Amino acid sequence: MGDHASTIIAIAVISVVIIALVAFFVLRAMKGSLVLRLNEHQVAPDGTFSGTVELTCRKPIEGNRLIVTLIGRERIEEKTKEGTKTRNREFYRDEEVLESARDYEAGFEQTYEFEIAAPSAKNVQAAASPLGKMMEMGIEMLTGRDRDLSWKIEGRLDAKGLDLVQSEKVRITFF
């Protein structure tokens, strides 16, 4: 009896989570859409990413701001006596405001162009130079630590209720 009840509870919980996710995406799609298009997915340090953000509103939206953000994250794996621990942290963020607060009416459609600069190599420090990378690899070997950098560009209409968001992975080539 206990196994049967726990199976029913597990199925019910999974069903509620799936229904909530579907409802979230349906509500966001009913609100409108934001499409991020990049002209390039890879640049060198100090290079520039450019592209467009296409905003379509199906319902009236009270917007706080429309932004494009370049985000750098690192995933660090450390081997300890207890096993492997993984940490994630954001180490870089640069925003370009495409439009300040405004109300968008139903049926609104507009394309916004943007340019956002990649950081200089010195702003990303250890990943910036071959010597820094060699030192980092030595530290990783001695400490059992592994560091992985990732970058993305995110377009976001920060709005009352659900935000409209789309992101694309990008690369900044340091070598």
Secondary structure per residue as TSV (DSSP state, phi and psi in degrees):
chain	resnum	aa	ss	phi	psi
A	1	M	-	360.0	-39.4
A	2	G	H	-65.2	-41.8
A	3	D	H	-65.7	-38.8
A	4	H	H	-65.4	-43.4
A	5	A	H	-65.9	-41.6
A	6	S	H	-68.0	-32.8
A	7	T	H	-66.0	-43.5
A	8	I	H	-63.6	-42.8
A	9	I	H	-63.9	-43.9
A	10	A	H	-61.4	-43.8
A	11	I	H	-63.9	-41.3
A	12	A	H	-63.3	-44.1
A	13	V	H	-63.0	-46.2
A	14	I	H	-61.8	-40.6
A	15	S	H	-62.7	-43.2
A	16	V	H	-63.0	-43.0
A	17	V	H	-62.8	-44.9
A	18	I	H	-63.2	-44.0
A	19	I	H	-62.7	-41.6
A	20	A	H	-63.6	-42.4
A	21	L	H	-64.1	-44.4
A	22	V	H	-62.3	-44.1
A	23	A	H	-60.9	-42.1
A	24	F	H	-58.2	-50.3
A	25	F	H	-69.6	-34.8
A	26	V	H	-66.5	-45.3
A	27	L	H	-62.3	-41.4
A	28	R	H	-66.6	-40.7
A	29	A	H	-66.2	-35.2
A	30	M	H	-67.4	-29.4
A	31	K	H	-71.1	-42.8
A	32	G	E	159.5	-165.3
A	33	S	E	-145.1	154.3
A	34	L	E	-131.8	124.3
A	35	V	E	-117.8	123.3
A	36	L	E	-100.4	125.4
A	37	R	E	-124.4	125.6
A	38	L	E	-104.6	142.1
A	39	N	S	-81.3	-24.9
A	40	E	-	-146.4	147.8
A	41	H	S	-110.2	0.7
A	42	Q	E	-148.1	131.4
A	43	V	E	-140.7	165.6
A	44	A	-	-86.1	166.0
A	45	P	T	-54.0	145.1
A	46	D	T	68.1	4.1
A	47	G	-	-76.7	-177.9
A	48	T	E	-131.5	129.8
A	49	F	E	-89.3	139.4
A	50	S	E	-137.3	162.5
A	51	G	E	169.9	-158.3
A	52	T	E	-136.1	156.6
A	53	V	E	-122.4	121.5
A	54	E	E	-104.1	118.7
A	55	L	E	-109.3	127.7
A	56	T	E	-128.5	126.3
A	57	C	E	-110.9	122.1
A	58	R	S	-90.3	-26.5
A	59	K	S	-126.2	162.4
A	60	P	-	-61.0	137.0
A	61	I	E	-128.8	132.3
A	62	E	E	-93.1	100.2
A	63	G	E	-91.6	137.3
A	64	N	E	-87.3	-43.1
A	65	R	E	-172.3	154.0
A	66	L	E	-111.3	121.5
A	67	I	E	-134.0	156.6
A	68	V	E	-121.3	132.3
A	69	T	E	-129.8	133.9
A	70	L	E	-97.5	122.7
A	71	I	E	-122.6	130.5
A	72	G	E	-110.6	129.4
A	73	R	E	-126.2	151.7
A	74	E	E	-127.4	141.1
A	75	R	E	-111.4	124.3
A	76	I	E	-116.5	123.3
A	77	E	E	-107.7	128.0
A	78	E	E	-122.1	132.4
A	79	K	E	-91.2	122.9
A	80	T	E	-123.5	178.6
A	81	K	T	-62.5	-31.5
A	82	E	T	-81.5	-12.2
A	83	G	E	132.3	-160.0
A	84	T	E	-94.6	130.0
A	85	K	E	-112.1	135.9
A	86	T	E	-116.5	131.2
A	87	R	E	-123.5	146.1
A	88	N	E	-122.3	139.7
A	89	R	E	-149.4	147.7
A	90	E	E	-86.6	126.7
A	91	F	E	-114.5	-8.8
A	92	Y	E	-147.8	139.2
A	93	R	E	-153.4	127.0
A	94	D	E	-136.9	126.4
A	95	E	E	-112.8	144.8
A	96	E	E	-120.3	121.5
A	97	V	E	-84.3	119.6
A	98	L	E	-87.9	-31.7
A	99	E	E	-157.9	135.6
A	100	S	-	-78.3	-172.6
A	101	A	S	-55.1	134.2
A	102	R	E	-166.2	160.8
A	103	D	E	-96.1	133.5
A	104	Y	E	-108.4	131.1
A	105	E	-	-84.6	160.6
A	106	A	T	-60.1	137.9
A	107	G	T	89.2	-1.2
A	108	F	-	-66.0	134.4
A	109	E	E	-141.7	130.6
A	110	Q	E	-156.7	148.4
A	111	T	E	-111.4	130.0
A	112	Y	E	-113.7	134.2
A	113	E	E	-94.0	149.4
A	114	F	E	-145.2	158.8
A	115	E	E	-137.5	134.7
A	116	I	E	-138.1	129.7
A	117	A	E	-80.8	140.2
A	118	A	-	-76.9	152.2
A	119	P	-	-68.7	159.0
A	120	S	-	-73.6	160.9
A	121	A	G	-60.1	-37.6
A	122	K	G	-67.9	-22.5
A	123	N	G	-73.9	-18.2
A	124	V	G	-105.2	3.2
A	125	Q	G	46.6	-101.7
A	126	A	G	-58.2	-33.0
A	127	A	G	-81.5	-1.4
A	128	A	T	-78.8	-36.7
A	129	S	S	-128.8	156.1
A	130	P	H	-58.5	-39.4
A	131	L	H	-63.9	-44.5
A	132	G	H	-62.0	-40.2
A	133	K	H	-66.0	-40.5
A	134	M	H	-64.5	-41.1
A	135	M	H	-64.0	-41.9
A	136	E	H	-63.1	-41.6
A	137	M	H	-62.9	-39.0
A	138	G	H	-63.2	-43.2
A	139	I	H	-63.5	-41.2
A	140	E	H	-61.5	-41.6
A	141	M	H	-66.1	-39.9
A	142	L	H	-73.9	-35.9
A	143	T	H	-100.5	-10.4
A	144	G	T	74.8	24.6
A	145	R	E	-103.8	139.1
A	146	D	E	-127.3	132.7
A	147	R	E	-121.5	131.5
A	148	D	E	-129.7	123.1
A	149	L	E	-96.2	142.6
A	150	S	E	-140.0	151.5
A	151	W	E	-129.6	147.8
A	152	K	E	-149.2	155.5
A	153	I	E	-112.8	131.7
A	154	E	E	-122.4	131.1
A	155	G	E	-100.7	134.9
A	156	R	E	-146.7	128.6
A	157	L	E	-97.0	102.5
A	158	D	E	-75.3	113.5
A	159	A	E	-136.5	163.1
A	160	K	S	-64.2	131.4
A	161	G	S	86.0	-131.9
A	162	L	S	-83.3	135.9
A	163	D	-	-80.8	152.0
A	164	L	E	-98.5	124.9
A	165	V	E	-141.5	142.5
A	166	Q	E	-148.2	143.5
A	167	S	E	-134.4	157.1
A	168	E	E	-133.4	136.8
A	169	K	E	-72.4	140.8
A	170	V	E	-134.3	169.4
A	171	R	E	-128.0	142.4
A	172	I	E	-117.4	115.3
A	173	T	-	-90.3	117.3
A	174	F	-	-95.1	-12.2
A	175	F	-	-127.6	360.0
